[in-house]
Amino acid sequence: MRYLHEKEKNLIGQLLDLSENYEVVNLEKIQVKDLLDGCMGSIFFLSENKSEVNRKMYKCIAEKEFLDSDGVPISVTLNIDDDGLLYELDIWKVDFSPIIKYPN
């Protein structure tokens, strides 16, 4: 469990700008855990109200594509749970290799 890194806050902020009518109170206070995704950077947002096992992904509220510094596309989606809380930042490099440079 940890707080968001600055690069994650910047990326999430960009995605929230793309989303329709979704606001986060304070990215400084959100706690996350890293997902085992082969070093691609996906994170799970922790909730004070529900345990991980009781949360379900509801829908994607924003998505964007980037190119890594090696030219390989990276897909990023921001998902919320069925209570409307941030659920997951899903980062996927299409060749499944580790990300070289974090999307910005």
N, CA, C and O atoms as CSV, one atom per row, in Angstrom:
chain,resi,resn,atom,element,x,y,z
A,1,MET,N,N,0.853,-1.168,0.000
A,1,MET,CA,C,0.000,0.000,0.000
A,1,MET,C,C,0.900,1.233,0.000
A,1,MET,O,O,1.886,1.308,0.733
A,2,ARG,N,N,0.526,2.204,-0.853
A,2,ARG,CA,C,1.330,3.423,-0.958
A,2,ARG,C,C,0.459,4.547,-1.521
A,2,ARG,O,O,-0.662,4.320,-1.979
A,3,TYR,N,N,1.004,5.759,-1.474
A,3,TYR,CA,C,0.348,6.899,-2.106
A,3,TYR,C,C,0.813,6.991,-3.558
A,3,TYR,O,O,1.819,6.395,-3.943
A,4,LEU,N,N,0.070,7.741,-4.346
A,4,LEU,CA,C,0.404,7.894,-5.763
A,4,LEU,C,C,1.726,8.621,-5.955
A,4,LEU,O,O,2.048,9.560,-5.227
A,5,HIS,N,N,2.486,8.171,-6.949
A,5,HIS,CA,C,3.681,8.890,-7.378
A,5,HIS,C,C,3.230,10.092,-8.213
A,5,HIS,O,O,2.120,10.107,-8.746
A,6,GLU,N,N,4.088,11.082,-8.316
A,6,GLU,CA,C,3.759,12.294,-9.071
A,6,GLU,C,C,3.406,11.975,-10.526
A,6,GLU,O,O,2.462,12.548,-11.071
A,7,LYS,N,N,4.148,11.073,-11.156
A,7,LYS,CA,C,3.876,10.719,-12.561
A,7,LYS,C,C,2.493,10.070,-12.701
A,7,LYS,O,O,1.824,10.253,-13.718
A,8,GLU,N,N,2.069,9.323,-11.698
A,8,GLU,CA,C,0.740,8.707,-11.722
A,8,GLU,C,C,-0.344,9.761,-11.551
A,8,GLU,O,O,-1.364,9.725,-12.240
A,9,LYS,N,N,-0.126,10.701,-10.632
A,9,LYS,CA,C,-1.097,11.782,-10.432
A,9,LYS,C,C,-1.283,12.582,-11.718
A,9,LYS,O,O,-2.405,12.942,-12.073
A,10,ASN,N,N,-0.183,12.858,-12.414
A,10,ASN,CA,C,-0.264,13.611,-13.668
A,10,ASN,C,C,-1.066,12.852,-14.721
A,10,ASN,O,O,-1.924,13.431,-15.386
A,11,LEU,N,N,-0.788,11.562,-14.871
A,11,LEU,CA,C,-1.499,10.739,-15.848
A,11,LEU,C,C,-2.976,10.617,-15.482
A,11,LEU,O,O,-3.836,10.757,-16.351
A,12,ILE,N,N,-3.279,10.361,-14.222
A,12,ILE,CA,C,-4.675,10.252,-13.786
A,12,ILE,C,C,-5.398,11.578,-14.000
A,12,ILE,O,O,-6.559,11.595,-14.409
A,13,GLY,N,N,-4.721,12.679,-13.727
A,13,GLY,CA,C,-5.309,14.000,-13.974
A,13,GLY,C,C,-5.667,14.190,-15.441
A,13,GLY,O,O,-6.736,14.714,-15.756
A,14,GLN,N,N,-4.779,13.766,-16.346
A,14,GLN,CA,C,-5.076,13.843,-17.784
A,14,GLN,C,C,-6.302,13.008,-18.139
A,14,GLN,O,O,-7.170,13.444,-18.894
A,15,LEU,N,N,-6.356,11.806,-17.584
A,15,LEU,CA,C,-7.485,10.923,-17.873
A,15,LEU,C,C,-8.784,11.474,-17.296
A,15,LEU,O,O,-9.834,11.381,-17.932
A,16,LEU,N,N,-8.722,12.043,-16.109
A,16,LEU,CA,C,-9.925,12.640,-15.514
A,16,LEU,C,C,-10.422,13.814,-16.344
A,16,LEU,O,O,-11.627,14.053,-16.425
A,17,ASP,N,N,-9.501,14.548,-16.962
A,17,ASP,CA,C,-9.903,15.645,-17.845
A,17,ASP,C,C,-10.678,15.121,-19.056
A,17,ASP,O,O,-11.534,15.822,-19.596
A,18,LEU,N,N,-10.383,13.892,-19.484
A,18,LEU,CA,C,-11.086,13.279,-20.612
A,18,LEU,C,C,-12.426,12.678,-20.213
A,18,LEU,O,O,-13.299,12.480,-21.059
A,19,SER,N,N,-12.589,12.389,-18.929
A,19,SER,CA,C,-13.802,11.718,-18.468
A,19,SER,C,C,-14.956,12.709,-18.378
A,19,SER,O,O,-14.751,13.919,-18.283
A,20,GLU,N,N,-16.155,12.178,-18.408
A,20,GLU,CA,C,-17.342,13.020,-18.330
A,20,GLU,C,C,-17.867,13.069,-16.900
A,20,GLU,O,O,-18.277,12.051,-16.342
A,21,ASN,N,N,-17.849,14.247,-16.322
A,21,ASN,CA,C,-18.471,14.486,-15.016
A,21,ASN,C,C,-17.916,13.633,-13.881
A,21,ASN,O,O,-18.662,13.283,-12.966
A,22,TYR,N,N,-16.650,13.293,-13.911
A,22,TYR,CA,C,-16.079,12.538,-12.799
A,22,TYR,C,C,-15.056,13.419,-12.099
A,22,TYR,O,O,-14.155,13.965,-12.736
A,23,GLU,N,N,-15.197,13.552,-10.808
A,23,GLU,CA,C,-14.282,14.365,-10.024
A,23,GLU,C,C,-13.727,13.547,-8.867
A,23,GLU,O,O,-14.445,12.767,-8.241
A,24,VAL,N,N,-12.455,13.732,-8.595
A,24,VAL,CA,C,-11.812,13.091,-7.455
A,24,VAL,C,C,-11.548,14.173,-6.426
A,24,VAL,O,O,-11.118,15.275,-6.765
A,25,VAL,N,N,-11.803,13.858,-5.187
A,25,VAL,CA,C,-11.640,14.843,-4.127
A,25,VAL,C,C,-10.190,15.291,-4.019
A,25,VAL,O,O,-9.906,16.485,-4.120
A,26,ASN,N,N,-9.269,14.357,-3.816
A,26,ASN,CA,C,-7.875,14.740,-3.607
A,26,ASN,C,C,-6.957,13.567,-3.956
A,26,ASN,O,O,-6.934,12.564,-3.242
A,27,LEU,N,N,-6.214,13.689,-5.033
A,27,LEU,CA,C,-5.302,12.618,-5.450
A,27,LEU,C,C,-4.168,12.421,-4.448
A,27,LEU,O,O,-3.538,11.363,-4.429
A,28,GLU,N,N,-3.904,13.419,-3.624
A,28,GLU,CA,C,-2.825,13.317,-2.634
A,28,GLU,C,C,-3.135,12.270,-1.563
A,28,GLU,O,O,-2.222,11.678,-0.988
A,29,LYS,N,N,-4.412,12.044,-1.298
A,29,LYS,CA,C,-4.800,11.157,-0.199
A,29,LYS,C,C,-5.129,9.737,-0.644
A,29,LYS,O,O,-5.352,8.861,0.191
A,30,ILE,N,N,-5.160,9.505,-1.946
A,30,ILE,CA,C,-5.537,8.188,-2.448
A,30,ILE,C,C,-4.395,7.198,-2.245
A,30,ILE,O,O,-3.236,7.496,-2.532
A,31,GLN,N,N,-4.744,6.019,-1.747
A,31,GLN,CA,C,-3.755,4.962,-1.591
A,31,GLN,C,C,-4.003,3.883,-2.639
A,31,GLN,O,O,-5.141,3.595,-3.007
A,32,VAL,N,N,-2.908,3.296,-3.106
A,32,VAL,CA,C,-2.970,2.303,-4.175
A,32,VAL,C,C,-2.058,1.139,-3.847
A,32,VAL,O,O,-1.259,1.182,-2.911
A,33,LYS,N,N,-2.202,0.104,-4.644
A,33,LYS,CA,C,-1.217,-0.969,-4.593
A,33,LYS,C,C,-0.865,-1.326,-6.033
A,33,LYS,O,O,-1.708,-1.269,-6.928
A,34,ASP,N,N,0.383,-1.691,-6.233
A,34,ASP,CA,C,0.855,-2.070,-7.559
A,34,ASP,C,C,0.293,-3.437,-7.925
A,34,ASP,O,O,0.202,-4.335,-7.089
A,35,LEU,N,N,-0.084,-3.573,-9.199
A,35,LEU,CA,C,-0.569,-4.849,-9.689
A,35,LEU,C,C,0.575,-5.597,-10.367
A,35,LEU,O,O,1.466,-4.980,-10.950
A,36,LEU,N,N,0.547,-6.903,-10.292
A,36,LEU,CA,C,1.578,-7.726,-10.921
A,36,LEU,C,C,1.262,-7.832,-12.408
A,36,LEU,O,O,0.507,-8.703,-12.840
A,37,ASP,N,N,1.855,-6.932,-13.174
A,37,ASP,CA,C,1.534,-6.857,-14.597
A,37,ASP,C,C,2.774,-6.856,-15.486
A,37,ASP,O,O,2.720,-6.380,-16.620
A,38,GLY,N,N,3.880,-7.380,-14.989
A,38,GLY,CA,C,5.095,-7.420,-15.790
A,38,GLY,C,C,5.785,-6.078,-15.917
A,38,GLY,O,O,6.432,-5.808,-16.929
A,39,CYS,N,N,5.658,-5.235,-14.911
A,39,CYS,CA,C,6.296,-3.906,-14.865
A,39,CYS,C,C,5.715,-2.929,-15.886
A,39,CYS,O,O,6.428,-2.075,-16.413
A,40,MET,N,N,4.418,-3.061,-16.161
A,40,MET,CA,C,3.779,-2.108,-17.068
A,40,MET,C,C,3.180,-0.925,-16.312
A,40,MET,O,O,2.875,0.094,-16.932
A,41,GLY,N,N,3.002,-1.024,-14.989
A,41,GLY,CA,C,2.599,0.126,-14.187
A,41,GLY,C,C,1.159,0.191,-13.730
A,41,GLY,O,O,0.739,1.224,-13.209
A,42,SER,N,N,0.388,-0.861,-13.901
A,42,SER,CA,C,-1.012,-0.838,-13.463
A,42,SER,C,C,-1.103,-0.765,-11.943
A,42,SER,O,O,-0.286,-1.341,-11.226
A,43,ILE,N,N,-2.130,-0.034,-11.464
A,43,ILE,CA,C,-2.340,0.103,-10.024
A,43,ILE,C,C,-3.814,-0.092,-9.686
A,43,ILE,O,O,-4.699,0.144,-10.508
A,44,PHE,N,N,-4.048,-0.528,-8.453
A,44,PHE,CA,C,-5.385,-0.733,-7.909
A,44,PHE,C,C,-5.614,0.312,-6.832
A,44,PHE,O,O,-4.780,0.481,-5.944
A,45,PHE,N,N,-6.740,1.018,-6.903
A,45,PHE,CA,C,-7.072,2.044,-5.931
A,45,PHE,C,C,-7.750,1.399,-4.727
A,45,PHE,O,O,-8.726,0.665,-4.877
A,46,LEU,N,N,-7.236,1.673,-3.546
A,46,LEU,CA,C,-7.811,1.126,-2.323
A,46,LEU,C,C,-8.978,1.992,-1.863
A,46,LEU,O,O,-8.997,3.200,-2.100
A,47,SER,N,N,-9.940,1.371,-1.209
A,47,SER,CA,C,-11.119,2.062,-0.711
A,47,SER,C,C,-11.168,1.951,0.806
A,47,SER,O,O,-10.862,0.899,1.367
A,48,GLU,N,N,-11.553,3.036,1.467
A,48,GLU,CA,C,-11.719,3.002,2.917
A,48,GLU,C,C,-13.005,2.268,3.300
A,48,GLU,O,O,-13.138,1.791,4.428
A,49,ASN,N,N,-13.945,2.178,2.365
A,49,ASN,CA,C,-15.274,1.645,2.671
A,49,ASN,C,C,-15.442,0.157,2.373
A,49,ASN,O,O,-16.283,-0.498,2.989
A,50,LYS,N,N,-14.673,-0.379,1.458
A,50,LYS,CA,C,-14.856,-1.773,1.044
A,50,LYS,C,C,-13.510,-2.474,0.940
A,50,LYS,O,O,-12.498,-1.860,0.601
A,51,SER,N,N,-13.515,-3.767,1.238
A,51,SER,CA,C,-12.303,-4.557,1.043
A,51,SER,C,C,-12.126,-4.837,-0.447
A,51,SER,O,O,-13.067,-4.701,-1.228
A,52,GLU,N,N,-10.929,-5.224,-0.827
A,52,GLU,CA,C,-10.637,-5.513,-2.230
A,52,GLU,C,C,-11.562,-6.574,-2.810
A,52,GLU,O,O,-12.014,-6.455,-3.948
A,53,VAL,N,N,-11.841,-7.605,-2.029
A,53,VAL,CA,C,-12.648,-8.717,-2.546
A,53,VAL,C,C,-14.110,-8.330,-2.749
A,53,VAL,O,O,-14.818,-8.987,-3.512
A,54,ASN,N,N,-14.569,-7.280,-2.084
A,54,ASN,CA,C,-15.959,-6.852,-2.219
A,54,ASN,C,C,-16.163,-5.787,-3.292
A,54,ASN,O,O,-17.282,-5.317,-3.496
A,55,ARG,N,N,-15.097,-5.410,-3.970
A,55,ARG,CA,C,-15.206,-4.386,-5.008
A,55,ARG,C,C,-15.212,-5.039,-6.381
A,55,ARG,O,O,-14.531,-6.037,-6.614
A,56,LYS,N,N,-15.986,-4.462,-7.276
A,56,LYS,CA,C,-16.074,-4.955,-8.644
A,56,LYS,C,C,-15.884,-3.793,-9.611
A,56,LYS,O,O,-16.411,-2.701,-9.400
A,57,MET,N,N,-15.124,-4.045,-10.673
A,57,MET,CA,C,-14.984,-3.021,-11.693
A,57,MET,C,C,-16.324,-2.803,-12.371
A,57,MET,O,O,-17.027,-3.757,-12.706
A,58,TYR,N,N,-16.675,-1.527,-12.571
A,58,TYR,CA,C,-17.948,-1.198,-13.198
A,58,TYR,C,C,-17.764,-0.770,-14.649
A,58,TYR,O,O,-18.352,-1.362,-15.555
A,59,LYS,N,N,-16.931,0.279,-14.871
A,59,LYS,CA,C,-16.737,0.731,-16.244
A,59,LYS,C,C,-15.495,1.593,-16.380
A,59,LYS,O,O,-14.941,2.093,-15.401
A,60,CYS,N,N,-15.080,1.747,-17.620
A,60,CYS,CA,C,-13.967,2.621,-17.973
A,60,CYS,C,C,-14.521,4.035,-18.119
A,60,CYS,O,O,-15.527,4.249,-18.795
A,61,ILE,N,N,-13.859,4.996,-17.481
A,61,ILE,CA,C,-14.304,6.384,-17.615
A,61,ILE,C,C,-13.399,7.204,-18.529
A,61,ILE,O,O,-13.770,8.298,-18.954
A,62,ALA,N,N,-12.212,6.675,-18.833
A,62,ALA,CA,C,-11.306,7.383,-19.744
A,62,ALA,C,C,-10.245,6.425,-20.257
A,62,ALA,O,O,-9.832,5.499,-19.559
A,63,GLU,N,N,-9.813,6.659,-21.479
A,63,GLU,CA,C,-8.729,5.857,-22.032
A,63,GLU,C,C,-7.900,6.704,-22.993
A,63,GLU,O,O,-8.381,7.670,-23.586
A,64,LYS,N,N,-6.653,6.307,-23.120
A,64,LYS,CA,C,-5.729,7.052,-23.957
A,64,LYS,C,C,-4.637,6.100,-24.409
A,64,LYS,O,O,-4.348,5.109,-23.739
A,65,GLU,N,N,-4.032,6.403,-25.548
A,65,GLU,CA,C,-2.903,5.616,-26.026
A,65,GLU,C,C,-1.667,6.500,-26.126
A,65,GLU,O,O,-1.752,7.684,-26.452
A,66,PHE,N,N,-0.518,5.898,-25.838
A,66,PHE,CA,C,0.766,6.572,-25.907
A,66,PHE,C,C,1.737,5.661,-26.643
A,66,PHE,O,O,1.454,4.484,-26.865
A,67,LEU,N,N,2.877,6.213,-27.016
A,67,LEU,CA,C,3.971,5.390,-27.521
A,67,LEU,C,C,5.076,5.400,-26.487
A,67,LEU,O,O,5.430,6.454,-25.959
A,68,ASP,N,N,5.625,4.227,-26.196
A,68,ASP,CA,C,6.783,4.153,-25.313
A,68,ASP,C,C,7.991,4.664,-26.094
A,68,ASP,O,O,7.899,4.858,-27.306
A,69,SER,N,N,9.097,4.880,-25.438
A,69,SER,CA,C,10.275,5.422,-26.117
A,69,SER,C,C,10.841,4.458,-27.158
A,69,SER,O,O,11.646,4.866,-27.995
A,70,ASP,N,N,10.435,3.185,-27.122
A,70,ASP,CA,C,10.857,2.230,-28.150
A,70,ASP,C,C,9.849,2.137,-29.293
A,70,ASP,O,O,9.999,1.303,-30.185
A,71,GLY,N,N,8.817,2.993,-29.270
A,71,GLY,CA,C,7.831,3.030,-30.336
A,71,GLY,C,C,6.671,2.063,-30.172
A,71,GLY,O,O,5.772,2.039,-31.012
A,72,VAL,N,N,6.671,1.268,-29.114
A,72,VAL,CA,C,5.601,0.294,-28.884
A,72,VAL,C,C,4.415,1.001,-28.214
A,72,VAL,O,O,4.603,1.724,-27.234
A,73,PRO,N,N,3.198,0.800,-28.733
A,73,PRO,CA,C,2.021,1.460,-28.149
A,73,PRO,C,C,1.723,0.986,-26.721
A,73,PRO,O,O,1.919,-0.177,-26.368
A,74,ILE,N,N,1.243,1.938,-25.921
A,74,ILE,CA,C,0.794,1.688,-24.558
A,74,ILE,C,C,-0.655,2.138,-24.470
A,74,ILE,O,O,-0.985,3.259,-24.859
A,75,SER,N,N,-1.515,1.276,-23.966
A,75,SER,CA,C,-2.919,1.604,-23.753
A,75,SER,C,C,-3.131,1.835,-22.257
A,75,SER,O,O,-2.675,1.052,-21.424
A,76,VAL,N,N,-3.832,2.926,-21.930
A,76,VAL,CA,C,-4.098,3.266,-20.533
A,76,VAL,C,C,-5.598,3.471,-20.370
A,76,VAL,O,O,-6.213,4.215,-21.135
A,77,THR,N,N,-6.189,2.811,-19.374
A,77,THR,CA,C,-7.603,3.024,-19.070
A,77,THR,C,C,-7.762,3.311,-17.578
A,77,THR,O,O,-7.048,2.757,-16.742
A,78,LEU,N,N,-8.702,4.176,-17.271
A,78,LEU,CA,C,-9.035,4.500,-15.889
A,78,LEU,C,C,-10.432,3.963,-15.626
A,78,LEU,O,O,-11.394,4.357,-16.287
A,79,ASN,N,N,-10.538,3.063,-14.659
A,79,ASN,CA,C,-11.784,2.363,-14.378
A,79,ASN,C,C,-12.317,2.737,-13.003
A,79,ASN,O,O,-11.553,3.034,-12.084
A,80,ILE,N,N,-13.652,2.717,-12.878
A,80,ILE,CA,C,-14.293,2.949,-11.590
A,80,ILE,C,C,-15.033,1.683,-11.161
A,80,ILE,O,O,-15.301,0.797,-11.973
A,81,ASP,N,N,-15.358,1.617,-9.858
A,81,ASP,CA,C,-16.117,0.474,-9.351
A,81,ASP,C,C,-17.612,0.773,-9.387
A,81,ASP,O,O,-18.028,1.832,-9.857
A,82,ASP,N,N,-18.408,-0.155,-8.894
A,82,ASP,CA,C,-19.863,-0.002,-8.946
A,82,ASP,C,C,-20.395,1.049,-7.974
A,82,ASP,O,O,-21.584,1.369,-7.998
A,83,ASP,N,N,-19.524,1.588,-7.119
A,83,ASP,CA,C,-19.901,2.714,-6.256
A,83,ASP,C,C,-19.444,4.053,-6.832
A,83,ASP,O,O,-19.658,5.101,-6.222
A,84,GLY,N,N,-18.810,4.016,-8.014
A,84,GLY,CA,C,-18.332,5.237,-8.646
A,84,GLY,C,C,-16.983,5.711,-8.150
A,84,GLY,O,O,-16.582,6.841,-8.428
A,85,LEU,N,N,-16.270,4.854,-7.413
A,85,LEU,CA,C,-14.937,5.210,-6.907
A,85,LEU,C,C,-13.868,4.700,-7.855
A,85,LEU,O,O,-14.063,3.701,-8.547
A,86,LEU,N,N,-12.732,5.396,-7.883
A,86,LEU,CA,C,-11.630,4.920,-8.716
A,86,LEU,C,C,-11.288,3.497,-8.328
A,86,LEU,O,O,-11.154,3.178,-7.147
A,87,TYR,N,N,-11.149,2.646,-9.330
A,87,TYR,CA,C,-10.923,1.225,-9.104
A,87,TYR,C,C,-9.528,0.802,-9.568
A,87,TYR,O,O,-8.798,0.131,-8.838
A,88,GLU,N,N,-9.169,1.203,-10.792
A,88,GLU,CA,C,-7.919,0.687,-11.352
A,88,GLU,C,C,-7.422,1.615,-12.450
A,88,GLU,O,O,-8.202,2.146,-13.241
A,89,LEU,N,N,-6.115,1.798,-12.480
A,89,LEU,CA,C,-5.437,2.402,-13.623
A,89,LEU,C,C,-4.767,1.240,-14.334
A,89,LEU,O,O,-3.782,0.685,-13.848
A,90,ASP,N,N,-5.306,0.880,-15.483
A,90,ASP,CA,C,-4.810,-0.277,-16.226
A,90,ASP,C,C,-3.892,0.201,-17.341
A,90,ASP,O,O,-4.307,0.927,-18.244
A,91,ILE,N,N,-2.643,-0.219,-17.258
A,91,ILE,CA,C,-1.640,0.154,-18.260
A,91,ILE,C,C,-1.183,-1.122,-18.945
A,91,ILE,O,O,-0.783,-2.087,-18.292
A,92,TRP,N,N,-1.248,-1.112,-20.284
A,92,TRP,CA,C,-0.902,-2.302,-21.045
A,92,TRP,C,C,-0.028,-1.915,-22.226
A,92,TRP,O,O,-0.457,-1.175,-23.111
A,93,LYS,N,N,1.184,-2.412,-22.237
A,93,LYS,CA,C,2.072,-2.247,-23.387
A,93,LYS,C,C,1.799,-3.428,-24.301
A,93,LYS,O,O,1.863,-4.579,-23.869
A,94,VAL,N,N,1.498,-3.152,-25.551
A,94,VAL,CA,C,0.917,-4.179,-26.411
A,94,VAL,C,C,1.812,-5.394,-26.639
A,94,VAL,O,O,1.312,-6.459,-26.999
A,95,ASP,N,N,3.109,-5.262,-26.440
A,95,ASP,CA,C,3.979,-6.443,-26.582
A,95,ASP,C,C,4.308,-7.075,-25.222
A,95,ASP,O,O,5.150,-7.969,-25.135
A,96,PHE,N,N,3.639,-6.604,-24.169
A,96,PHE,CA,C,3.784,-7.113,-22.794
A,96,PHE,C,C,5.169,-6.886,-22.182
A,96,PHE,O,O,5.475,-7.454,-21.133
A,97,SER,N,N,5.999,-6.076,-22.810
A,97,SER,CA,C,7.318,-5.791,-22.246
A,97,SER,C,C,7.194,-4.683,-21.199
A,97,SER,O,O,6.215,-3.936,-21.201
A,98,PRO,N,N,8.175,-4.572,-20.308
A,98,PRO,CA,C,8.134,-3.504,-19.299
A,98,PRO,C,C,8.174,-2.120,-19.951
A,98,PRO,O,O,8.806,-1.929,-20.991
A,99,ILE,N,N,7.500,-1.174,-19.332
A,99,ILE,CA,C,7.497,0.197,-19.834
A,99,ILE,C,C,8.873,0.817,-19.605
A,99,ILE,O,O,9.463,0.686,-18.533
A,100,ILE,N,N,9.359,1.484,-20.626
A,100,ILE,CA,C,10.650,2.172,-20.531
A,100,ILE,C,C,10.472,3.560,-19.949
A,100,ILE,O,O,11.194,3.959,-19.035
A,101,LYS,N,N,9.500,4.299,-20.486
A,101,LYS,CA,C,9.223,5.660,-20.031
A,101,LYS,C,C,7.745,5.775,-19.714
A,101,LYS,O,O,6.903,5.480,-20.561
A,102,TYR,N,N,7.424,6.196,-18.508
A,102,TYR,CA,C,6.039,6.323,-18.079
A,102,TYR,C,C,5.302,7.338,-18.955
A,102,TYR,O,O,5.849,8.397,-19.261
A,103,PRO,N,N,4.064,7.027,-19.362
A,103,PRO,CA,C,3.298,7.966,-20.205
A,103,PRO,C,C,3.096,9.292,-19.491
A,103,PRO,O,O,2.850,9.334,-18.286
A,104,ASN,N,N,3.204,10.377,-20.254
A,104,ASN,CA,C,2.923,11.706,-19.669
A,104,ASN,C,C,2.170,12.586,-20.635
A,104,ASN,O,O,1.854,13.730,-20.309
